Every structure is written in structure tokens, then in C-alpha cells.
Amino acid sequence: MAQTQSATKLRQMLADPDKIVVCPGVHDGLTARVALSVGFDALYMTGAGTAASRLGQPDLGLTTVDDMANNAGMIAGLDREVPVIADADTGFGGPLMVARTTEKYILQGVAAFHIEDQVTTKRCGHLQGKELVDTPTFAARIRAAADARRRMGSDIVIIARTDALQSLGYEEAVARLGAACAAGADVAFLEGMRTKEQMAQVVRDMAPTPCFLNMVGGGVTPLVSAREAKELGFRVVIWPLAGLTSVYLGMREFCRELKSTGEIKDRYTEDGKVDGGVRDVFELCGLSECVKFDKEIGGTSFANGA
């Protein structure tokens, strides 16, 4: 089943002691296609990117479960062989809603998702003033997700994220992760770490539970390479702003060029071909595969080419 094969594959990756799963953050079909073309073996659907791209809004808990699940499912459907880890915010409500969220993510073919311990009106983990639910409420969210997973017969990976470090300190944050793992979470995610020492410590304190590292440009956590993250003991590292920042910078550059000069000049590859032209984008998104499929099935839509 498409709903289970990517989750099982991700579990196999997590079980490999010699591997660290490195995920670029993607927020739409185009950024996902670019990441797939480069050869990443897992992707991360960013909630912040989903809010920015689908709503044009900051990451302040404004997306709905359908915004997030539908976006994650679209991305997961581009290549069922590549697991997608997706943001699920707080689960979007109480235990009943968390269970429903879990079912939606499973049916969309998502391999893993993380649920956090902020209040429902949450915000990006690298902003200030985060408010938290208590530990029993957090554990109930995870328990609801685990129960839905069992009922659905799914292998989806549940990642428990705590934002408690900012306001309650390290010991309380680790205690919350422990409670979440006891409730059924598979992976521990301590958000907002401020030192490499904290990064190494949480891996030791949560062992043997795999730990998840979030590399946010301009955020509060020191940026480390995949090699260093692996040496610290992390099993998954995400760069959630890979798509968002590149689109921000690239679109700004092109718009400034058009505004100031009245045109956008072609870019060229080293061998002199236009780079990033319309056909390049269409080919990235599967143009040739679509034409081939139509022909093999007996269609005539592209008999004269495309």
C-alpha cells in the first residue's frame, strides 16, 4: 500500500546505525521536484512554508489540518519511494482531532509527522513567547496519534516535539519527551536548542530513542553539517527553510531586476544553454513522463509532440 511503504522505508533508514536522514524543507510541488531531482532520499514538508506559500501568512497556527495534510499528500505523491516527514503542528485540537489528523496523514501517504506541546494557537519554534500545554495533555496527543496508527494498521513514524526548553528549561523538556515516547512516539525532537552541548546531551539522555535535529537559518540553534549532526548522534536532520529561503531570495532578485530594468535576462549554463527556461521547469515536473505514458496507453494527445 502506498500509505505504508514510505513509512516502512523511513523506519528502515532510522534503524541503520550508519545512516543519518537528511531532509531539505519543501513547501510545494516545485520545490519538492527540485529536491527530488538532486537525489535526496527523504523530504520534509515545512509548516512554516505551507503557511507562507498557501496562505501568504506567518507561522502562527493559521493553517488548518486540511491545508497541511493535503499539501503533505501532494508532495508525498510525487515519488512514493521517497519518504516525506511532515509538520502536524499540535495535531489541531484535542485527542479526537489528533486521531483524525493522524488518519488524514496516513491516508495521504506521509511517512512521519511531528506533534508538539504548544497550545493550539501555536507559533514557529524559533519565535519568542511560546505557550505550552501541560505534560498530560501533550502525552494524550501522542497517545491519540499512536492509537489511530494502530487502528489504521499503519507504520507511520510519530515524532514528539517539545518547545519547553525556552520557558521551562532542559530537564522539564527532556521529561516531556520521555512521557511522549512512553505514550507511543518513535522519535524525540527538542526544539530551540541553543548550544552544541545541549544537542549532544539530549541524544545521550533520550537514548536509545532516535533524535531529530532542526536546522533553521536565522534561528536560535547553532547550524551544523550533516556530518557533525551524525557525530553528535542525531538520526534525522532537517533544513526546513531550504525551499522557502531559496524562493524568497530568487524571487526577490528577479523582481528587483524586472522593476529596475524592465526585463529579466536569461540565465545560462556553463555550456551556453538557457537555464531555468519554461521547458526546463516542465521537464522537472514530468513533461516527458506524461507524454510517454499517454503514448503507451494509446492516447493521441501528444502525437504531434509537446
KATAZI-V481315 format. One record per backbone hydrogen bond with DSSP energy under -1.0 kcal/mol. NH is the residue of the N-H (numbers start at 1). CO is the residue of the C=O. E is the energy in kcal/mol with one decimal. If there is no record, write none. Layout:
NH/CO/E
NH/CO/E
This chain:
4/1/-1.4
5/1/-2.1
8/4/-2.4
9/5/-2.0
10/6/-2.3
11/7/-2.3
12/8/-1.9
13/9/-1.9
14/10/-2.6
15/11/-1.6
16/13/-1.1
19/16/-1.7
21/235/-2.9
23/237/-2.5
25/239/-2.6
26/44/-2.9
32/28/-2.0
33/29/-2.4
34/30/-2.3
35/31/-2.1
36/32/-2.5
37/33/-2.3
38/34/-1.4
40/35/-1.5
43/83/-2.4
44/24/-2.1
45/85/-2.9
46/26/-1.6
50/46/-1.8
51/47/-2.5
52/48/-2.3
53/49/-2.8
54/50/-2.6
55/51/-1.4
57/51/-1.9
60/58/-1.9
68/64/-2.0
69/65/-3.1
70/66/-2.1
71/67/-1.4
72/68/-2.6
73/69/-2.6
74/70/-2.2
75/71/-2.1
76/72/-2.7
77/73/-2.0
78/75/-1.3
82/79/-1.8
85/43/-3.0
86/112/-2.7
87/45/-1.8
88/114/-1.8
91/88/-2.4
98/94/-2.6
99/95/-2.4
100/96/-1.9
101/97/-2.8
102/98/-2.5
103/99/-2.3
104/100/-2.3
105/101/-2.4
106/102/-2.4
107/103/-2.6
108/104/-1.5
109/106/-1.7
110/105/-2.1
111/84/-1.9
112/84/-1.5
113/157/-2.0
114/86/-1.5
115/159/-2.1
116/89/-2.1
119/131/-1.9
122/120/-2.0
124/59/-1.7
127/124/-1.9
133/117/-2.5
138/134/-2.1
139/135/-2.9
140/136/-2.1
141/137/-1.8
142/138/-1.9
143/139/-2.7
144/140/-2.4
145/141/-2.0
146/142/-2.6
147/143/-2.3
148/144/-2.2
149/145/-2.2
150/146/-2.1
151/147/-2.6
152/148/-2.0
154/149/-2.2
157/111/-2.5
159/113/-2.7
160/187/-2.7
161/115/-2.9
162/189/-2.3
168/164/-3.0
173/169/-1.8
174/170/-2.6
175/171/-2.1
176/172/-2.1
177/173/-2.0
178/174/-2.3
179/175/-2.1
180/176/-2.3
181/177/-2.5
182/178/-2.1
183/179/-1.1
184/181/-1.0
185/180/-2.0
186/158/-2.9
187/158/-1.6
188/210/-2.7
189/160/-2.5
191/162/-2.2
199/195/-1.6
200/196/-2.4
201/197/-2.3
202/198/-2.4
203/199/-1.2
204/200/-1.7
205/201/-2.9
206/202/-2.0
209/206/-2.3
212/188/-2.4
213/236/-2.7
215/238/-2.7
219/216/-2.2
229/225/-2.6
230/226/-2.3
231/227/-2.1
232/228/-2.1
234/229/-2.2
235/211/-2.3
236/211/-1.4
237/21/-3.0
238/213/-2.6
239/23/-2.5
242/239/-1.9
243/25/-1.8
245/241/-3.0
246/242/-1.2
247/243/-2.3
248/244/-2.4
249/245/-2.9
250/246/-2.6
251/247/-2.8
252/248/-1.8
253/249/-2.2
254/250/-2.3
255/251/-2.7
256/252/-2.4
257/253/-2.1
258/254/-2.5
259/255/-2.7
260/256/-2.4
261/257/-2.5
262/258/-1.8
269/273/-3.0
272/269/-1.8
275/267/-3.3
281/277/-1.9
282/278/-2.2
283/279/-2.9
284/280/-2.2
285/281/-1.7
286/283/-1.7
287/282/-1.9
290/286/-2.3
291/287/-2.3
292/288/-2.6
293/289/-2.4
294/290/-2.4
295/291/-2.1
296/292/-2.6
297/293/-2.1
299/294/-3.1
303/300/-1.5
305/302/-2.1
